[in-house]
Amino acid sequence: MLSVRFQTLRFLGVWGLLGLLLLAAAALIGYLLIPQINAQSTAMHQEIIAAKDSAIQASEQRRNAPNTVSQLQNFLNWLPPLATNAKDVKTLFVLAKEGGIDLTKADYQLTAEPGAQFLRYQVTVPIKDRYIVIRRFAVGALNDLPHLALDELQFSRLQASSDVVDAQLRFTFFYRPQ
């Protein structure tokens, strides 16, 4: 056996044997690292596919998204016509009465903004009652009349110990002109 090693060393030489050892080391390292490199390559490939699918989906969503002109037109068509104004104000007064609030006075103002395709009808009502009662009325009105907005809410109390507050609420109804 010793003679085979000696003969191999003599045949290949020191540099040949060193080259053979380096080749064996490279094969061993390749054998150990190839599965890890393949796993990383597969993971990167899957990430690329996911990113590509995400980009395609985002592009389709942008293509299928409604434009702002049609959204505005849909909103304006959703608004009730000005002819329903009297019914809406009556509903506001009924809600107040159901909540135990007596609306004895109200100020009304119809405005049309230049260039706007809707009308605003403002109703300002003074109320003197407990805070919770006023709050329930405002929340109930906003829930029952979806085209109503609460623009302003002012509270004042003459005495700190009093549970009754003076409030002024300014509601705005939005209507389409027809």
N, C-alpha and C positions, 0 to 999 in steps of 0.2 A: 504494500500500500504506500509506503514511503517512496518507493521508486516511481509510482504513478504521479504523485505530487511533484516530485523532482523533475520528472519528464515533462509535465504540464508547464511547470515554471520555466524549464529550459526551452520548451517549444514556443510559449507565448512571450516570454520575457517579463520583466517587472512591469513594464508599461502595459502590456497586454493583459496581465493579471489584474492590474489596477483598473483598466478599462472594463474588464469583465465584472469586477466587483461594483463599479459605478453603475453598470447596466442592470445588475441584479437589484441594487438599491433603488434605482429609478423605477423598475418594475414593481417593487414592493410598495413604494410610495404611491405610485399610480393605482395599484390595486386597492390601497386603503382609502385614497381620496376620491376616486371616480364616483362611488355611490353618493358621497356628500355633494360633489359638484353637480351630479345629475339631479339631486333633490332641489338644490338651489336654482338650477336652470328651470325645472318644472314649476317651482313656486313663482319665479319671475315671469314665466310664460302665462301662468294663470292670472297674475296681476295685470299683465298687458291685456289679456282678453277681457278682464273685468273692467278695466279703464276704457277700453274700446266700446264695450256694451253700454257703459255709463254715458259716454259721449254721444253714442247713437240715440240713447233714450232721451237725453237732454235736448238733443237737436229735434227729435220728434215732438217733444213737449213744447218747444218754442214754436215749431211749425203749426201745432194744433191749438196753441193758446189764442183765445179771442183777442181781437185788437181793442184798443181803448175806445174807439168810436162806437163799436157795437156794444161794449159794456156800458158806456154813457147812455146810449139809446135805450138799452134794456132798463137801466135805472130810471130814466125819465118816464118810460112807459109804465113802470111799477108805481110811480106816484099817482095818487088819486086826482081826479079833475077838481078844479076850484068849486064846482057845483056842490061837492060834498062838504063844503066848509060849514054850513049851518048845522049839519048832522054831527060833525066832529066837535064843534063848540058845545053842542048840547051834551054829547058824551062826556066831555070834560066837566061840565057842571053836574051831571048825574054822578060821576065818580066822586066828585067833591062831596055831594050830598050823602052818598053811601058811606063815605068816610067820616061823616059827622061835621063837615066843614060847610059853613054858609058863605057862599061867594056872593056878596052883595054888590060888588063893584068890579068892573074889568075894563081895561083899555085895549082897544083893538087897532091894528095898523096893518094894512096890506101894502107890500112893497114888491117891486120888480126890479131886480138888479140889471143894469145895462149889460147886454150880451149874454145874460143867463137865460137858460131855457126852462126855468121854473119860477114860481111865485112863492113869496114868504108871507105868511099871515101870523103876525105876532099878537099874542094875548098876554097881558100883564095883569096879574091878580094879587091884591093884598090879602093876607090871611093872618088872623090872630088866633093862635091855638098852641097846643103843645108840640114840641119838635117832632116827636114820633108820629103824631097824626099827620103833620105836614109832609113828613118823609114818606109815609105810606101812600098818601095821595099822589105825590110826584112819581113815585115808582109805579104805582098802578096806572097812572095816565101814560107813562112812557111804555109800559108793557102792552096796554090795550090799543094804543094808537102808534103804530110803528113809524109813521111819517112825522112824528112829533119829536121835537128836541127841546131840552131844557137849557135855555141860553144863560139865564142868570138866576141866582138864588141869594137873596140877602136876608140876614137875620139880625134882629136887634132885640135886646131885653132891657126894660126900664129898670128893673130891680134884679140883683143877682140871685136873690132867694126865690124868685118867681119861676114857675115851670112853664109859664105861658110866654111865647115869643111873638114878636111882630115879624112877619116874613113878607117878602115880595118875590113872586116867582114870575119869570118871563119865559113863556113857552113860544116856540115857533113851529107852525104847521108848514109843511112843504107840499106844493101842489103843481101839477102841470097846467098850463094855461087853458087848454080846451075844456 
